[in-house]
């Protein structure tokens, strides 16, 4: 059994594990439990009523957080020639040419938090699927990370401003950051509402029964705080 720190035991006392909180209450409580020695990330975790074994029940999309994530996002763009120059001028941190692709393959170099690609580069990017895919960094048209060259400036700007990509894991769960513990409650709440709306909007048509089964809000080093899905969804309607 994993050892639980004294700090965690103390903050866990603030949370009633039998209670369902409103989204606003959960965020306020998550901020109170964020007592680590760094600015913890506040996250939303969703248990979805999907069968992740089925291709038509995958949940993958992006959301623009109105107040961003409170951190610098380094963007790598797979592009060549004129497309690479456009990306660099638009603020890309790294341009992934053949040399950088080889570095990712051979050295597992992953010193970036987001990727974009132009369609012409996808045959080369495909070779990196095993490395990028497991870390949620593989460009994908459905997630809006494979874009036409003329759309690169907009896409780069959105990512740096707070666009977050999300996708379900193998167990049908989603894990999405909504900001830092240092954010005020209203900003975190507005980010959380944007996430909730985005997740609800991409409900797969093949899902039967309840789609969002459980919502938990937590600081990265804090206890989970349960939110009633129906109450949270009605608040965003």
Secondary structure, DSSP 8 states (H G I E B T S, - for coil): -----HHHHHHHTTS-TT--B-HHHHHHHHHHH--SSS--EEEEEEEES--TTSGGG--EEEEE-TT--SS---EEEE--HHHHHHHHHTT-SEE--HHHHHHHHHH-----SEEEE-GGGHHHHGGGHHHHHTTT----GGGT-B--GGGHHHHHHHHHHTEEEEE--TTSEEEEEEEETTS-HHHHHHHHHHHHHHHHHT--TT--S-SEEEEEEEETTS--EEE-HHHHHHHH-
